């Protein structure tokens, strides 16, 4: 009898309509959540692409510094035409390379960068001579470090 009365008064139709509306609302909320997730993923991908583009525009030194990596590079090598035993290397480095050298025992915080790099460079040359079985005490001129600007020196 209760159902008969509900049907006559249209309450059953209203309940069914309310159920359908609740179901549609839940489906719409799920669809909105999925679209919001897609939007967040697209924004994240766009940000990654932007960062990759910025990295691609950077010099190797800037890229290494941005990635928190020590970096050094030989920019130029010149030989003295009048005396083959003399020449120079022009080096470029970032602050992280200096910190790595300091941690490696080539200097301390107060030392000029050029002197720290000079100590390391002399060690490299000494090790190369020793590995080849050459005299590490031989007279091969001198090493002169000329600062060019912060992070760059000419070593001759």
DSSP file (Angstrom, degrees, kcal/mol; ACC not computed):
  #  RESIDUE AA STRUCTURE BP1 BP2  ACC     N-H-->O    O-->H-N    N-H-->O    O-->H-N    TCO  KAPPA ALPHA  PHI   PSI    X-CA   Y-CA   Z-CA
    1    1 A X     >        0   0    0      0, 0.0     4,-2.2     0, 0.0     5,-0.2   0.000 360.0 360.0 360.0 -37.8    0.0    0.0    0.0
    2    2 A X  H  >  +     0   0    0      1,-0.2     4,-2.2     2,-0.2     5,-0.1   0.925 360.0  47.0 -60.9 -45.3    2.9    2.3    0.8
    3    3 A X  H  > S+     0   0    0      1,-0.2     4,-2.6     2,-0.2    -1,-0.2   0.876 109.1  55.3 -64.0 -37.9    4.4    1.9   -2.7
    4    4 A X  H  > S+     0   0    0      1,-0.2     4,-2.3     2,-0.2    -1,-0.2   0.916 109.6  46.5 -61.0 -42.9    0.9    2.4   -4.3
    5    5 A X  H  X S+     0   0    0     -4,-2.2     4,-2.3     2,-0.2     6,-0.3   0.897 111.4  51.1 -67.6 -40.7    0.6    5.8   -2.5
    6    6 A X  H  X>S+     0   0    0     -4,-2.2     5,-1.8     1,-0.2     6,-1.0   0.910 111.5  48.3 -62.5 -41.4    4.1    6.8   -3.5
    7    7 A X  H ><5S+     0   0    0     -4,-2.6     3,-0.6     1,-0.2    -2,-0.2   0.918 111.8  49.2 -64.6 -42.8    3.4    6.0   -7.1
    8    8 A X  H 3<5S+     0   0    0     -4,-2.3    -2,-0.2     1,-0.2    -1,-0.2   0.866 114.1  44.8 -65.3 -37.0    0.1    7.9   -7.0
    9    9 A X  H 3<5S-     0   0    0     -4,-2.3    -1,-0.2    -5,-0.2    -2,-0.2   0.569 112.7-118.4 -85.7  -7.5    1.7   11.0   -5.5
   10   10 A X  T <X5S+     0   0    0     -4,-0.8     4,-1.8    -3,-0.6    -3,-0.2   0.573  76.9 127.4  84.0  10.0    4.7   10.8   -7.9
   11   11 A X  H  >< +     0   0    0     -5,-1.8     4,-2.5    -6,-0.3     5,-0.2   0.881  68.7  56.4 -67.6 -36.9    7.2   10.3   -5.1
   12   12 A X  H  > S+     0   0    0     -6,-1.0     4,-2.4     1,-0.2    -1,-0.2   0.915 107.5  48.7 -60.7 -43.8    8.7    7.2   -6.7
   13   13 A X  H  > S+     0   0    0     -7,-0.3     4,-2.3     1,-0.2    -1,-0.2   0.891 111.1  50.4 -63.1 -39.3    9.4    9.3   -9.9
   14   14 A X  H  X S+     0   0    0     -4,-1.8     4,-2.4     2,-0.2    -2,-0.2   0.904 110.1  49.4 -66.1 -40.7   11.0   12.0   -7.8
   15   15 A X  H  X S+     0   0    0     -4,-2.5     4,-2.4     2,-0.2    -2,-0.2   0.909 112.0  48.5 -64.2 -42.5   13.2    9.4   -5.9
   16   16 A X  H  X S+     0   0    0     -4,-2.4     4,-2.5     2,-0.2    -2,-0.2   0.910 111.9  49.1 -64.2 -41.3   14.3    7.9   -9.2
   17   17 A X  H  X S+     0   0    0     -4,-2.3     4,-2.4     2,-0.2    -2,-0.2   0.892 110.5  50.9 -64.6 -39.6   15.1   11.3  -10.6
   18   18 A X  H  X S+     0   0    0     -4,-2.4     4,-2.5     2,-0.2    -2,-0.2   0.907 110.4  49.4 -65.3 -41.5   17.1   12.2   -7.5
   19   19 A X  H  X S+     0   0    0     -4,-2.4     4,-2.4     2,-0.2    -2,-0.2   0.925 112.2  47.8 -61.9 -45.4   19.1    8.9   -7.8
   20   20 A X  H  X S+     0   0    0     -4,-2.5     4,-2.7     1,-0.2    -2,-0.2   0.897 112.0  50.0 -63.0 -40.2   19.8    9.6  -11.5
   21   21 A X  H  X S+     0   0    0     -4,-2.4     4,-2.6     2,-0.2    -2,-0.2   0.907 110.6  49.4 -65.4 -41.6   20.8   13.2  -10.6
   22   22 A X  H  X S+     0   0    0     -4,-2.5     4,-2.3     2,-0.2    -2,-0.2   0.900 112.2  48.6 -64.1 -40.0   23.1   12.0   -7.8
   23   23 A X  H  X S+     0   0    0     -4,-2.4     4,-2.4     2,-0.2    -2,-0.2   0.915 111.9  48.4 -65.7 -43.6   24.7    9.5  -10.2
   24   24 A X  H  X S+     0   0    0     -4,-2.7     4,-2.6     2,-0.2    -2,-0.2   0.901 110.9  51.8 -62.5 -40.6   25.2   12.1  -12.9
   25   25 A X  H  X S+     0   0    0     -4,-2.6     4,-2.6     2,-0.2    -2,-0.2   0.927 109.7  48.5 -62.0 -44.8   26.7   14.4  -10.3
   26   26 A X  H  X S+     0   0    0     -4,-2.3     4,-2.2     2,-0.2    -2,-0.2   0.916 112.1  49.3 -61.8 -43.1   29.2   11.7   -9.2
   27   27 A X  H  X S+     0   0    0     -4,-2.4     4,-2.3     1,-0.2    -1,-0.2   0.907 112.0  48.7 -62.0 -41.9   30.1   11.0  -12.9
   28   28 A X  H  X S+     0   0    0     -4,-2.6     4,-2.7     2,-0.2    -2,-0.2   0.898 110.1  50.9 -65.7 -40.7   30.6   14.7  -13.5
   29   29 A X  H  X S+     0   0    0     -4,-2.6     4,-2.3     2,-0.2    -1,-0.2   0.895 111.3  48.3 -63.5 -39.4   32.8   15.1  -10.4
   30   30 A X  H  X S+     0   0    0     -4,-2.2     4,-2.2     2,-0.2    -2,-0.2   0.896 111.9  49.6 -66.1 -39.9   34.9   12.1  -11.6
   31   31 A X  H  X S+     0   0    0     -4,-2.3     4,-2.3     2,-0.2    -2,-0.2   0.900 111.2  49.2 -65.3 -40.9   35.2   13.7  -15.0
   32   32 A X  H  X S+     0   0    0     -4,-2.7     4,-2.6     2,-0.2    -2,-0.2   0.910 110.4  50.6 -63.8 -43.1   36.3   17.0  -13.5
   33   33 A X  H  X S+     0   0    0     -4,-2.3     4,-2.1     2,-0.2    -2,-0.2   0.902 110.7  49.3 -62.1 -40.7   38.9   15.3  -11.3
   34   34 A X  H  X S+     0   0    0     -4,-2.2     4,-2.3     2,-0.2    -2,-0.2   0.906 112.0  48.2 -65.1 -41.3   40.2   13.5  -14.4
   35   35 A X  H  X S+     0   0    0     -4,-2.3     4,-2.4     2,-0.2    -2,-0.2   0.879 110.0  51.9 -66.3 -37.9   40.4   16.7  -16.4
   36   36 A X  H  X S+     0   0    0     -4,-2.6     4,-2.4     2,-0.2    -1,-0.2   0.897 109.9  49.4 -64.8 -39.1   42.1   18.5  -13.4
   37   37 A X  H  X S+     0   0    0     -4,-2.1     4,-2.4     2,-0.2    -2,-0.2   0.913 110.9  49.5 -65.0 -42.8   44.7   15.6  -13.3
   38   38 A X  H  X S+     0   0    0     -4,-2.3     4,-2.4     2,-0.2    -2,-0.2   0.903 110.9  50.4 -62.1 -40.8   45.3   16.0  -17.1
   39   39 A X  H  X S+     0   0    0     -4,-2.4     4,-2.6     2,-0.2    -2,-0.2   0.923 110.1  49.6 -63.2 -44.6   45.7   19.7  -16.7
   40   40 A X  H  X S+     0   0    0     -4,-2.4     4,-2.3     1,-0.2    -2,-0.2   0.901 112.1  48.3 -62.1 -41.3   48.3   19.2  -13.9
   41   41 A X  H  X S+     0   0    0     -4,-2.4     4,-2.5     2,-0.2    -1,-0.2   0.899 111.6  49.6 -65.2 -40.7   50.2   16.7  -16.0
   42   42 A X  H  X S+     0   0    0     -4,-2.4     4,-2.3     2,-0.2    -2,-0.2   0.901 111.5  48.6 -65.8 -40.4   50.2   19.1  -19.0
   43   43 A X  H  X S+     0   0    0     -4,-2.6     4,-2.3     2,-0.2    -2,-0.2   0.899 111.9  49.6 -65.3 -40.2   51.4   22.0  -16.8
   44   44 A X  H  X S+     0   0    0     -4,-2.3     4,-2.4     2,-0.2    -2,-0.2   0.916 111.6  48.4 -64.3 -43.2   54.2   19.8  -15.4
   45   45 A X  H  X S+     0   0    0     -4,-2.5     4,-2.4     1,-0.2    -2,-0.2   0.891 111.1  50.8 -63.8 -39.4   55.2   18.7  -18.9
   46   46 A X  H  X S+     0   0    0     -4,-2.3     4,-2.2     2,-0.2    -2,-0.2   0.905 110.4  49.2 -65.1 -41.1   55.2   22.3  -20.1
   47   47 A X  H  X S+     0   0    0     -4,-2.3     4,-2.5     2,-0.2    -2,-0.2   0.907 111.3  49.3 -65.3 -41.9   57.4   23.3  -17.1
   48   48 A X  H  X S+     0   0    0     -4,-2.4     4,-2.6     2,-0.2    -2,-0.2   0.913 111.2  49.7 -62.6 -42.1   59.8   20.5  -17.8
   49   49 A X  H  X S+     0   0    0     -4,-2.4     4,-2.3     2,-0.2    -2,-0.2   0.892 110.4  50.7 -63.4 -39.4   60.0   21.5  -21.5
   50   50 A X  H  X S+     0   0    0     -4,-2.2     4,-2.3     2,-0.2    -2,-0.2   0.923 111.3  47.6 -64.1 -44.2   60.7   25.1  -20.5
   51   51 A X  H  X S+     0   0    0     -4,-2.5     4,-2.5     2,-0.2    -2,-0.2   0.902 111.7  50.2 -64.4 -41.1   63.5   24.0  -18.1
   52   52 A X  H  X S+     0   0    0     -4,-2.6     4,-2.3     2,-0.2    -1,-0.2   0.892 110.4  50.5 -63.1 -39.6   65.0   21.8  -20.8
   53   53 A X  H  X S+     0   0    0     -4,-2.3     4,-1.4     2,-0.2    -2,-0.2   0.911 110.4  49.1 -64.5 -42.5   64.9   24.7  -23.3
   54   54 A X  H  X S+     0   0    0     -4,-2.3     4,-0.7     1,-0.2     3,-0.2   0.909 111.6  49.3 -63.4 -41.8   66.6   27.0  -20.8
   55   55 A X  H >< S+     0   0    0     -4,-2.5     3,-0.8     1,-0.2    -2,-0.2   0.885 107.6  55.1 -63.7 -38.0   69.3   24.3  -20.2
   56   56 A X  H 3< S+     0   0    0     -4,-2.3    -1,-0.2     1,-0.2    -2,-0.2   0.815 106.5  51.3 -65.7 -29.6   69.8   23.9  -24.0
   57   57 A X  H 3< S+     0   0    0     -4,-1.4    -1,-0.2    -3,-0.2    -2,-0.2   0.649  95.2  94.1 -80.2 -15.6   70.4   27.7  -24.3
   58   58 A X  S << S-     0   0    0     -3,-0.8     2,-0.1    -4,-0.7    -3,-0.0  -0.370  80.5-112.6 -78.7 155.6   73.1   27.6  -21.5
   59   59 A X     >  -     0   0    0      1,-0.1     4,-2.9    -2,-0.1     5,-0.2  -0.388  37.6-102.7 -72.9 162.9   76.8   27.3  -22.0
   60   60 A X  H  > S+     0   0    0      1,-0.2     4,-2.5     2,-0.2     5,-0.2   0.889 125.0  51.3 -55.8 -38.4   78.3   24.0  -20.8
   61   61 A X  H  > S+     0   0    0      2,-0.2     4,-2.4     1,-0.2    -1,-0.2   0.938 111.9  45.3 -64.1 -47.0   79.7   26.0  -17.8
   62   62 A X  H  > S+     0   0    0      2,-0.2     4,-2.8     1,-0.2    -2,-0.2   0.898 113.3  51.0 -63.5 -40.6   76.2   27.5  -16.9
   63   63 A X  H  X S+     0   0    0     -4,-2.9     4,-1.8     2,-0.2    -2,-0.2   0.927 111.3  46.9 -63.3 -45.8   74.6   24.1  -17.4
   64   64 A X  H  <>S+     0   0    0     -4,-2.5     5,-3.3    -5,-0.2     4,-0.3   0.920 113.7  48.4 -62.5 -43.5   77.0   22.3  -15.1
   65   65 A X  H ><5S+     0   0    0     -4,-2.4     3,-1.4     1,-0.2    -2,-0.2   0.921 110.3  51.1 -63.1 -43.9   76.6   25.1  -12.5
   66   66 A X  H 3<5S+     0   0    0     -4,-2.8    -1,-0.2     1,-0.3    -2,-0.2   0.835 111.7  48.5 -62.2 -32.2   72.8   24.9  -12.7
   67   67 A X  T 3<5S-     0   0    0     -4,-1.8    -1,-0.3    -5,-0.2    -2,-0.2   0.418 118.0-113.8 -87.6   1.3   73.1   21.1  -12.2
   68   68 A X  T < 5 +     0   0    0     -3,-1.4     2,-0.4    -4,-0.3    -3,-0.2   0.819  69.6 140.4  72.9  30.7   75.4   21.5   -9.2
   69   69 A X      < -     0   0    0     -5,-3.3    -1,-0.2    -6,-0.1    27,-0.2  -0.872  56.2-116.4-111.0 139.0   78.3   19.9  -11.0
   70   70 A X        -     0   0    0     -2,-0.4     2,-0.3    26,-0.3    25,-0.1  -0.420  39.5-171.4 -64.8 147.5   82.0   21.0  -10.9
   71   71 A X        +     0   0    0     23,-0.2    23,-1.8    -2,-0.1     2,-0.3  -0.995  18.5 166.7-148.7 137.1   83.3   22.1  -14.3
   72   72 A X  E     -A   93   0A   0     -2,-0.3     2,-0.3    21,-0.2    21,-0.2  -0.983   9.1-178.6-143.8 151.1   86.6   23.0  -15.9
   73   73 A X  E     -A   92   0A   0     19,-2.4    19,-2.3    -2,-0.3     2,-0.7  -0.997  30.1-124.4-149.9 145.9   87.6   23.5  -19.5
   74   74 A X  E     -A   91   0A   0     -2,-0.3    17,-0.2    17,-0.2     3,-0.1  -0.844  27.4-179.0 -89.0 116.2   90.7   24.3  -21.5
   75   75 A X  E     -     0   0A   0     15,-3.6     2,-0.3    -2,-0.7    16,-0.2   0.833  62.8  -0.8 -84.7 -35.3   89.7   27.3  -23.6
   76   76 A X  E     -A   90   0A   0     14,-1.2    14,-3.0     2,-0.0     2,-0.4  -0.996  51.1-160.2-156.9 148.6   93.0   27.8  -25.5
   77   77 A X  E     -A   89   0A   0     -2,-0.3     2,-0.4    12,-0.2    12,-0.2  -0.993  17.4-179.5-132.4 125.6   96.5   26.3  -25.8
   78   78 A X  E     -A   88   0A   0     10,-2.7    10,-2.6    -2,-0.4     2,-0.4  -0.971  13.7-152.5-127.0 142.2   99.3   28.4  -27.3
   79   79 A X  E     -A   87   0A   0     -2,-0.4     2,-0.6     8,-0.3     8,-0.3  -0.934  25.8-117.6-112.5 136.2  102.9   27.4  -27.9
   80   80 A X        -     0   0    0      6,-3.1     3,-0.3     3,-0.5     6,-0.3  -0.620  20.3-153.1 -71.4 117.3  105.7   30.0  -28.0
   81   81 A X  S    S+     0   0    0     -2,-0.6     3,-0.3     1,-0.2    -1,-0.2   0.795  93.7  50.1 -65.1 -28.6  107.1   29.8  -31.5
   82   82 A X  S    S+     0   0    0      1,-0.3     2,-0.3     2,-0.0    -1,-0.2   0.766 125.0  24.2 -82.0 -26.3  110.5   31.1  -30.4
   83   83 A X    >   -     0   0    0     -3,-0.3     3,-2.4     3,-0.2    -3,-0.5  -0.831  64.5-164.3-143.3 100.3  110.7   28.6  -27.5
   84   84 A X  T 3  S+     0   0    0     -2,-0.3    -4,-0.1     1,-0.3    -1,-0.1   0.688  87.3  69.1 -59.6 -19.6  108.7   25.4  -27.8
   85   85 A X  T 3  S+     0   0    0     -6,-0.1     2,-0.4     2,-0.0    -1,-0.3   0.604  96.2  63.6 -75.9 -10.0  109.2   24.7  -24.1
   86   86 A X    <   +     0   0    0     -3,-2.4    -6,-3.1    -6,-0.3     2,-0.3  -0.898  58.9 116.3-118.6 146.2  107.0   27.6  -23.3
   87   87 A X  E     -A   79   0A   0     69,-0.6     2,-0.3    -2,-0.4    -8,-0.3  -0.931  44.1-112.7-175.8-167.1  103.3   28.2  -24.0
   88   88 A X  E     -A   78   0A   0    -10,-2.6   -10,-2.7    -2,-0.3     2,-0.4  -0.998   3.1-146.9-151.2 156.2  100.1   28.6  -22.1
   89   89 A X  E     -AB  77 155A   0     66,-3.4    66,-3.8    -2,-0.3     2,-0.6  -0.972  15.7-148.3-115.5 133.0   96.7   27.1  -21.4
   90   90 A X  E     -AB  76 154A   0    -14,-3.0   -15,-3.6    -2,-0.4   -14,-1.2  -0.927  23.6-169.1-102.9 119.0   93.7   29.3  -20.9
   91   91 A X  E     -AB  74 153A   0     62,-2.4    62,-1.7    -2,-0.6     2,-0.4  -0.771  13.6-166.3-110.4 151.2   91.4   27.6  -18.4
   92   92 A X  E     +AB  73 152A   0    -19,-2.3   -19,-2.4    -2,-0.3     2,-0.3  -0.991  17.3 163.9-132.7 142.0   87.8   28.3  -17.4
   93   93 A X  E     -A   72   0A   0     58,-2.5     2,-0.2    -2,-0.4   -21,-0.2  -0.944  29.1-121.4-150.1 168.1   86.0   26.9  -14.3
   94   94 A X    >>  -     0   0    0    -23,-1.8     4,-1.4    -2,-0.3     3,-0.8  -0.689  36.4-103.6-109.5 169.7   83.0   27.3  -12.0
   95   95 A X  H 3> S+     0   0    0      1,-0.3     4,-2.4    -2,-0.2     5,-0.2   0.811 118.6  62.0 -62.0 -31.1   83.0   27.8   -8.3
   96   96 A X  H 3> S+     0   0    0    -27,-0.2     4,-2.0     1,-0.2   -26,-0.3   0.845 100.7  53.3 -66.5 -31.9   81.9   24.2   -7.7
   97   97 A X  H <> S+     0   0    0     -3,-0.8     4,-2.4   -26,-0.3    -1,-0.2   0.912 108.4  50.0 -66.2 -41.9   85.2   23.0   -9.3
   98   98 A X  H  X S+     0   0    0     -4,-1.4     4,-2.7     1,-0.2    -2,-0.2   0.923 109.9  50.6 -61.7 -44.1   87.1   25.3   -6.8
   99   99 A X  H  X S+     0   0    0     -4,-2.4     4,-2.5     1,-0.2    -1,-0.2   0.893 109.6  50.9 -61.3 -39.0   85.2   23.8   -3.9
  100  100 A X  H  X S+     0   0    0     -4,-2.0     4,-1.6     2,-0.2    -1,-0.2   0.903 110.5  49.0 -64.5 -40.8   86.0   20.3   -5.2
  101  101 A X  H  <>S+     0   0    0     -4,-2.4     5,-2.6     2,-0.2     6,-0.3   0.903 110.1  51.0 -65.4 -40.6   89.7   21.2   -5.3
  102  102 A X  H ><5S+     0   0    0     -4,-2.7     3,-1.5     1,-0.2     5,-0.4   0.931 110.5  48.5 -61.7 -44.5   89.6   22.7   -1.8
  103  103 A X  H 3<5S+     0   0    0     -4,-2.5    -1,-0.2     1,-0.3    -2,-0.2   0.812 107.9  56.9 -63.9 -28.5   88.0   19.4   -0.6
  104  104 A X  T 3<5S-     0   0    0     -4,-1.6    -1,-0.3    -5,-0.2    -2,-0.2   0.431 124.9-102.9 -82.6   0.4   90.7   17.5   -2.4
  105  105 A X  T < 5S+     0   0    0     -3,-1.5    -3,-0.2    -4,-0.3    -2,-0.1   0.645  86.8 121.7  92.5  15.8   93.4   19.4   -0.5
  106  106 A X  S   <S-     0   0    0     -5,-2.6     2,-0.3    -8,-0.1    -4,-0.2   0.439  82.0 -35.1 -91.5   0.5   94.5   21.9   -3.1
  107  107 A X        -     0   0    0     -5,-0.4     2,-0.3    -6,-0.3    -2,-0.2  -0.989  59.5-100.2 171.6-171.4   93.7   25.0   -1.1
  108  108 A X    >   -     0   0    0     -2,-0.3     3,-1.7     4,-0.1     8,-0.1  -0.840  45.5 -87.6-134.4 173.4   91.5   26.6    1.5
  109  109 A X  T 3  S+     0   0    0     -2,-0.3    -7,-0.0     1,-0.3   -10,-0.0   0.784 122.3  51.2 -53.8 -34.1   88.6   29.1    1.4
  110  110 A X  T 3  S+     0   0    0      2,-0.1    -1,-0.3     3,-0.0     2,-0.1   0.614  86.5 103.3 -83.7 -11.4   90.9   32.2    1.6
  111  111 A X  S <  S-     0   0    0     -3,-1.7     2,-0.1     1,-0.1    -4,-0.0  -0.417  82.1-104.4 -72.5 143.5   93.2   31.2   -1.3
  112  112 A X    >>  -     0   0    0      1,-0.1     4,-1.8    -2,-0.1     3,-0.6  -0.417  28.2-123.5 -62.3 142.6   92.8   32.9   -4.7
  113  113 A X  H 3> S+     0   0    0      1,-0.2     4,-2.7     2,-0.2     5,-0.3   0.879 109.6  58.6 -55.9 -40.7   91.1   30.6   -7.2
  114  114 A X  H 3> S+     0   0    0      1,-0.2     4,-2.4     2,-0.2    -1,-0.2   0.879 105.5  48.9 -60.5 -38.5   94.0   30.9   -9.6
  115  115 A X  H <> S+     0   0    0     -3,-0.6     4,-2.3     2,-0.2    -1,-0.2   0.888 110.4  50.8 -68.8 -38.4   96.5   29.5   -7.0
  116  116 A X  H  X S+     0   0    0     -4,-1.8     4,-1.9     2,-0.2    -2,-0.2   0.940 113.6  44.4 -62.9 -46.9   94.2   26.6   -6.2
  117  117 A X  H  X S+     0   0    0     -4,-2.7     4,-3.1     1,-0.2    -2,-0.2   0.887 110.7  56.0 -65.0 -38.4   93.8   25.7   -9.9
  118  118 A X  H  X S+     0   0    0     -4,-2.4     4,-2.8    -5,-0.3     5,-0.2   0.917 106.3  49.8 -59.8 -44.8   97.6   26.2  -10.4
  119  119 A X  H  X S+     0   0    0     -4,-2.3     4,-1.8     1,-0.2    -1,-0.2   0.920 114.2  45.3 -60.3 -43.7   98.3   23.6   -7.6
  120  120 A X  H  X S+     0   0    0     -4,-1.9     4,-2.3     2,-0.2    -2,-0.2   0.926 112.7  50.4 -64.8 -45.1   96.0   21.2   -9.2
  121  121 A X  H  X S+     0   0    0     -4,-3.1     4,-2.5     1,-0.2    -2,-0.2   0.911 109.6  50.3 -62.4 -43.6   97.4   21.8  -12.7
  122  122 A X  H  X S+     0   0    0     -4,-2.8     4,-2.7     1,-0.2    -1,-0.2   0.893 109.9  51.7 -60.8 -39.5  101.0   21.3  -11.5
  123  123 A X  H  X S+     0   0    0     -4,-1.8     4,-2.6    -5,-0.2    -2,-0.2   0.903 108.9  50.3 -63.4 -41.9   99.9   18.0   -9.9
  124  124 A X  H  X S+     0   0    0     -4,-2.3     4,-2.2     2,-0.2    -2,-0.2   0.940 112.8  45.9 -61.5 -47.7   98.3   16.9  -13.2
  125  125 A X  H  X S+     0   0    0     -4,-2.5     4,-2.3     2,-0.2    -2,-0.2   0.921 112.6  50.7 -62.7 -44.7  101.4   17.7  -15.2
  126  126 A X  H  X S+     0   0    0     -4,-2.7     4,-2.6     1,-0.2    -1,-0.2   0.926 111.1  48.5 -58.6 -46.7  103.7   16.0  -12.6
  127  127 A X  H  X S+     0   0    0     -4,-2.6     4,-2.4     1,-0.2    -1,-0.2   0.874 109.5  52.5 -64.3 -37.4  101.5   12.9  -12.6
  128  128 A X  H  X S+     0   0    0     -4,-2.2     4,-1.5     2,-0.2    -1,-0.2   0.925 111.7  46.1 -63.9 -43.9  101.6   12.8  -16.5
  129  129 A X  H  <>S+     0   0    0     -4,-2.3     5,-2.6     1,-0.2     4,-0.4   0.929 113.3  49.4 -63.1 -45.0  105.4   13.0  -16.5
  130  130 A X  H ><5S+     0   0    0     -4,-2.6     3,-1.2     1,-0.2    -2,-0.2   0.894 108.5  52.8 -63.1 -40.6  105.7   10.3  -13.8
  131  131 A X  H 3<5S+     0   0    0     -4,-2.4    -1,-0.2     1,-0.3    -2,-0.2   0.828 109.9  48.8 -64.2 -32.3  103.3    8.0  -15.6
  132  132 A X  T 3<5S-     0   0    0     -4,-1.5    -1,-0.3    -3,-0.2    -2,-0.2   0.461 116.3-115.8 -86.0  -1.9  105.4    8.3  -18.8
  133  133 A X  T < 5 +     0   0    0     -3,-1.2    -3,-0.2    -4,-0.4     2,-0.2   0.716  67.2 144.9  75.1  20.3  108.6    7.6  -16.8
  134  134 A X      < -     0   0    0     -5,-2.6     2,-0.4    -6,-0.2    -1,-0.2  -0.523  62.0 -87.1 -90.9 159.6  109.9   11.1  -17.5
  135  135 A X    >   -     0   0    0     -2,-0.2     3,-0.7     1,-0.2    -1,-0.1  -0.501  32.8-165.0 -67.9 118.6  112.0   13.2  -15.1
  136  136 A X  T 3  S+     0   0    0     -2,-0.4    -1,-0.2     1,-0.2    -6,-0.1   0.572  87.3  54.6 -81.8  -8.5  109.6   15.2  -12.9
  137  137 A X  T 3  S+     0   0    0      2,-0.1    -1,-0.2   -11,-0.0    -2,-0.1   0.349  80.1 125.3-103.7   4.1  112.4   17.5  -11.8
  138  138 A X  S <  S-     0   0    0     -3,-0.7     2,-0.8     1,-0.1    -4,-0.0  -0.246  70.9-104.9 -66.3 152.9  113.5   18.5  -15.3
  139  139 A X        +     0   0    0      1,-0.1    -1,-0.1     3,-0.0     3,-0.1  -0.686  51.0 156.1 -80.4 112.6  113.7   22.2  -16.2
  140  140 A X        -     0   0    0     -2,-0.8     2,-0.2     1,-0.6    -1,-0.1  -0.145  60.0 -93.9-128.5  38.0  110.8   23.0  -18.4
  141  141 A X        -     0   0    0    -55,-0.1    -1,-0.6     2,-0.0     2,-0.3  -0.558  57.7 -69.2  84.6-153.0  110.4   26.6  -17.8
  142  142 A X        -     0   0    0     14,-0.3     2,-0.6    -2,-0.2    -3,-0.0  -0.885  34.2-114.8-136.9 165.7  108.0   28.0  -15.2
  143  143 A X        -     0   0    0     -2,-0.3     2,-0.5    12,-0.0   -55,-0.1  -0.929  29.2-173.3-108.4 123.2  104.3   28.2  -14.6
  144  144 A X        -     0   0    0     -2,-0.6    12,-3.1     2,-0.0     2,-0.6  -0.967   8.7-156.3-117.4 127.3  102.9   31.6  -14.6
  145  145 A X  E     -C  155   0A   0     -2,-0.5     2,-0.6    10,-0.2    10,-0.2  -0.914  10.0-175.8-107.6 121.9   99.2   32.2  -13.7
  146  146 A X  E     -C  154   0A   0      8,-3.1     8,-2.9    -2,-0.6     2,-0.2  -0.952  22.4-134.6-117.5 112.4   97.6   35.3  -15.0
  147  147 A X  E     -C  153   0A   0     -2,-0.6     6,-0.3     6,-0.2     3,-0.1  -0.449  22.2-179.7 -65.1 133.4   94.0   35.9  -13.8
  148  148 A X  E     -     0   0A   0      4,-2.3     2,-0.3     1,-0.5     5,-0.2   0.841  64.8 -43.3 -96.4 -52.1   91.8   37.0  -16.7
  149  149 A X  E >  S-C  152   0A   0      3,-1.4     3,-2.5     0, 0.0    -1,-0.5  -0.926  90.4 -42.6-162.3-179.0   88.5   37.4  -14.8
  150  150 A X  T 3  S+     0   0    0      1,-0.3     3,-0.1    -2,-0.3   -57,-0.0  -0.341 130.5   8.9 -59.0 119.7   86.6   35.5  -12.1
  151  151 A X  T 3  S+     0   0    0     -2,-0.2   -58,-2.5     1,-0.2     2,-0.4   0.499 116.4  84.8  90.9   3.8   86.8   31.8  -13.0
  152  152 A X  E <   +BC  92 149A   0     -3,-2.5    -4,-2.3   -60,-0.2    -3,-1.4  -0.999  46.4 165.6-141.7 137.1   89.3   32.2  -15.9
  153  153 A X  E     -BC  91 147A   0    -62,-1.7   -62,-2.4    -2,-0.4     2,-0.5  -0.980  31.8-129.4-145.1 157.1   93.1   32.3  -15.9
  154  154 A X  E     -BC  90 146A   0     -8,-2.9    -8,-3.1    -2,-0.3     2,-0.6  -0.944  23.8-163.4-105.7 125.1   95.9   32.0  -18.4
  155  155 A X  E      BC  89 145A   0    -66,-3.8   -66,-3.4    -2,-0.5   -10,-0.2  -0.945 360.0 360.0-113.7 119.4   98.6   29.5  -17.3
  156  156 A X              0   0    0    -12,-3.1   -69,-0.6    -2,-0.6   -14,-0.3   0.354 360.0 360.0-130.7 360.0  101.9   29.8  -19.1
